[in-house]
């Protein structure tokens, strides 16, 4: 299975995480390294253009705690339920507590369960820090700079493309998310919020948001 490792080479710490990732995966898995000096959207699209497998994993460079068979556990749930189009790992804080997640369903015991719906059109939205998805034609909007809101935009697109699809949280795959929020504050936040609202002006979850960095 293809695994897109999304990073800007100017980021710090990605080398060790990439090495840890490589040691944790099966011999049949293939890492697609992005490493462009560009926005998150550009890096993500670079990876998407190289995906050839039916399902693929996309993960950010601030994910840690990879464990043997984690990619298999991801894939097995996708194969078991063909309605699932997108699934996230259960994200943990560095201290081991439950991490913040869009779509959190507060179900921490089931092997996997459907995520909660947002207040915007009933769309289900998941964090993009570590996802497994069905291969499709969608691309990240490169009108976003740095990072921020491109992930919410993609979740909207997935809900539109798969109106009957299911979005799940996988408790079998628990990974640590450092949540570094690189290149998200200040000018990045202001530009990206404005760009997002130019496309989805009636999204109440974004209208009153302020810079979270």
C-alpha positions as CSV (number, residue, x, y, z in Angstrom):
1,X,0.0,0.0,0.0
2,X,1.2,3.5,-0.8
3,X,2.0,5.8,2.2
4,X,2.3,9.5,1.6
5,X,4.7,11.1,4.1
6,X,3.8,14.8,3.9
7,X,6.6,17.2,4.9
8,X,8.3,20.4,4.0
9,X,12.1,19.7,4.2
10,X,12.5,22.9,6.2
11,X,10.5,21.3,9.0
12,X,12.4,19.8,12.0
13,X,12.4,16.2,13.2
14,X,11.0,14.6,10.1
15,X,14.1,12.5,9.4
16,X,13.7,10.4,12.6
17,X,10.0,10.0,12.1
18,X,10.5,8.9,8.5
19,X,13.1,6.4,9.7
20,X,10.7,5.1,12.4
21,X,7.9,4.8,9.8
22,X,10.1,2.9,7.4
23,X,11.0,0.4,10.2
24,X,7.3,-0.2,11.1
25,X,5.8,-1.0,7.7
26,X,5.5,-4.2,5.7
27,X,7.8,-5.0,2.8
28,X,4.9,-4.5,0.4
29,X,4.2,-1.0,1.6
30,X,5.7,2.0,-0.4
31,X,6.6,5.3,1.1
32,X,6.0,8.4,-1.1
33,X,8.1,11.2,0.4
34,X,7.0,14.8,-0.6
35,X,9.6,17.2,0.9
36,X,8.8,20.2,-1.3
37,X,9.5,23.7,-0.1
38,X,5.9,24.5,-0.6
39,X,2.5,24.6,1.0
40,X,0.8,21.6,2.6
41,X,-1.6,21.5,-0.3
42,X,1.2,21.4,-2.9
43,X,3.0,18.6,-0.9
44,X,-0.2,16.6,-0.5
45,X,-1.0,16.8,-4.2
46,X,2.5,15.8,-5.1
47,X,2.0,12.6,-3.1
48,X,-1.5,12.0,-4.5
49,X,-0.2,12.1,-8.1
50,X,2.1,9.2,-7.3
51,X,-0.5,6.9,-5.6
52,X,-1.2,3.7,-7.5
53,X,-2.8,1.5,-4.8
54,X,-6.6,1.2,-4.4
55,X,-6.3,2.5,-0.8
56,X,-3.5,4.7,0.5
57,X,-2.3,6.3,3.7
58,X,-1.5,10.0,4.1
59,X,0.3,11.1,7.2
60,X,1.9,14.3,8.4
61,X,5.5,14.6,9.6
62,X,4.5,15.2,13.2
63,X,3.1,11.7,13.8
64,X,5.0,9.3,16.1
65,X,4.5,6.0,17.9
66,X,4.4,3.7,14.8
67,X,3.9,0.0,15.8
68,X,4.2,-3.2,13.8
69,X,1.1,-4.1,11.7
70,X,-0.5,-0.7,12.1
71,X,-0.9,-0.3,8.3
72,X,-2.5,-3.8,8.1
73,X,-5.0,-2.9,10.9
74,X,-5.9,0.2,8.9
75,X,-6.4,-1.7,5.7
76,X,-8.4,-4.6,7.2
77,X,-11.1,-2.3,8.4
78,X,-11.4,-0.7,4.9
79,X,-11.7,-4.1,3.3
80,X,-14.3,-5.3,5.8
81,X,-16.6,-2.4,5.2
82,X,-16.7,-1.1,1.6
83,X,-18.8,1.9,2.6
84,X,-15.8,3.4,4.4
85,X,-14.1,6.0,2.2
86,X,-11.9,7.6,4.9
87,X,-10.6,6.5,8.2
88,X,-8.4,8.2,10.8
89,X,-6.1,6.8,13.4
90,X,-7.0,7.5,17.0
91,X,-4.7,10.4,17.8
92,X,-3.0,10.7,21.1
93,X,-1.3,13.6,22.8
94,X,2.4,13.2,23.7
95,X,1.5,12.4,27.3
96,X,-0.7,9.5,26.1
97,X,-4.1,11.2,26.6
98,X,-6.7,11.4,23.9
99,X,-5.8,14.0,21.4
100,X,-8.2,16.6,19.9
101,X,-9.8,15.4,16.7
102,X,-12.4,16.7,14.3
103,X,-15.3,14.3,14.2
104,X,-14.5,12.8,17.7
105,X,-17.2,10.3,18.5
106,X,-16.0,9.8,22.1
107,X,-16.0,6.0,21.4
108,X,-12.6,4.9,22.7
109,X,-13.3,1.2,23.0
110,X,-14.7,-0.1,19.7
111,X,-12.2,-1.3,17.2
112,X,-13.5,1.4,14.9
113,X,-16.7,3.4,14.8
114,X,-18.3,6.1,12.6
115,X,-17.2,9.6,13.4
116,X,-19.5,12.4,14.5
117,X,-21.0,14.8,12.1
118,X,-20.2,18.5,12.0
119,X,-22.6,21.4,12.1
120,X,-22.0,22.2,8.5
121,X,-24.4,20.4,6.1
122,X,-24.1,17.3,8.3
123,X,-20.6,16.6,6.8
124,X,-18.3,14.3,8.7
125,X,-14.8,15.8,9.0
126,X,-11.7,14.1,10.3
127,X,-8.2,15.3,11.0
128,X,-5.8,14.7,8.1
129,X,-2.8,13.9,10.4
130,X,-3.0,10.2,9.6
131,X,-5.7,8.9,7.2
132,X,-6.4,5.9,5.1
133,X,-8.6,6.7,2.0
134,X,-9.9,5.2,-1.1
135,X,-8.0,6.4,-4.1
136,X,-10.1,9.1,-5.9
137,X,-9.6,12.1,-8.3
138,X,-9.8,14.8,-5.6
139,X,-6.9,17.3,-5.1
140,X,-6.1,19.8,-2.3
141,X,-6.8,23.4,-3.2
142,X,-3.5,25.1,-3.7
143,X,-5.0,28.5,-3.1
144,X,-4.2,27.9,0.6
145,X,-0.8,29.0,1.7
146,X,1.3,27.4,4.4
147,X,-1.2,25.0,6.1
148,X,-4.6,25.3,7.6
149,X,-8.2,24.9,6.3
150,X,-7.0,22.8,3.3
151,X,-7.8,19.7,5.3
152,X,-11.3,20.9,6.2
153,X,-11.9,21.8,2.5
154,X,-10.8,18.3,1.5
155,X,-13.2,16.8,4.0
156,X,-16.0,18.9,2.5
157,X,-15.1,17.6,-1.0
158,X,-15.0,14.0,0.2
159,X,-18.5,14.3,1.7
160,X,-19.8,15.7,-1.6
161,X,-18.1,13.0,-3.7
162,X,-19.3,10.2,-1.4
163,X,-22.7,11.3,0.0
164,X,-23.4,7.8,1.3
165,X,-19.9,7.1,2.4
166,X,-18.8,6.4,5.9
167,X,-16.0,8.2,7.8
168,X,-14.5,6.2,10.8
169,X,-12.1,6.6,13.7
170,X,-9.9,3.5,14.2
171,X,-9.1,2.7,17.8
172,X,-6.9,-0.2,16.7
173,X,-4.4,2.3,15.3
174,X,-3.4,4.7,18.1
175,X,-0.6,7.1,17.1
176,X,0.9,10.2,18.8
177,X,0.2,13.5,17.1
178,X,2.6,16.3,18.1
179,X,0.1,18.8,16.5
180,X,2.9,21.2,15.6
181,X,0.6,23.4,13.5
182,X,3.5,24.6,11.3
183,X,2.9,27.7,9.1
184,X,-0.7,28.2,10.3
185,X,-0.7,31.4,12.2
186,X,-0.7,35.1,11.4
187,X,-0.8,35.8,7.6
188,X,-1.4,32.1,6.9
189,X,-4.4,32.0,9.1
190,X,-5.9,35.2,7.8
191,X,-5.4,34.3,4.2
192,X,-6.6,30.7,4.5
193,X,-9.7,31.6,6.5
194,X,-10.7,34.2,3.9
195,X,-10.0,31.7,1.1
196,X,-12.0,29.0,2.8
197,X,-15.0,31.3,3.4
198,X,-15.0,32.4,-0.2
199,X,-15.9,28.8,-1.0
200,X,-18.0,27.9,2.0
201,X,-19.3,31.2,3.3
202,X,-22.1,29.6,5.4
203,X,-19.8,27.3,7.5
204,X,-20.6,28.3,11.1
205,X,-17.6,26.4,12.5
206,X,-15.2,28.8,10.7
207,X,-17.1,32.1,10.5
208,X,-16.1,33.2,14.0
209,X,-12.8,31.3,14.4
210,X,-9.7,33.3,15.5
211,X,-6.1,32.4,15.0
212,X,-5.6,29.2,17.1
213,X,-1.8,29.4,17.0
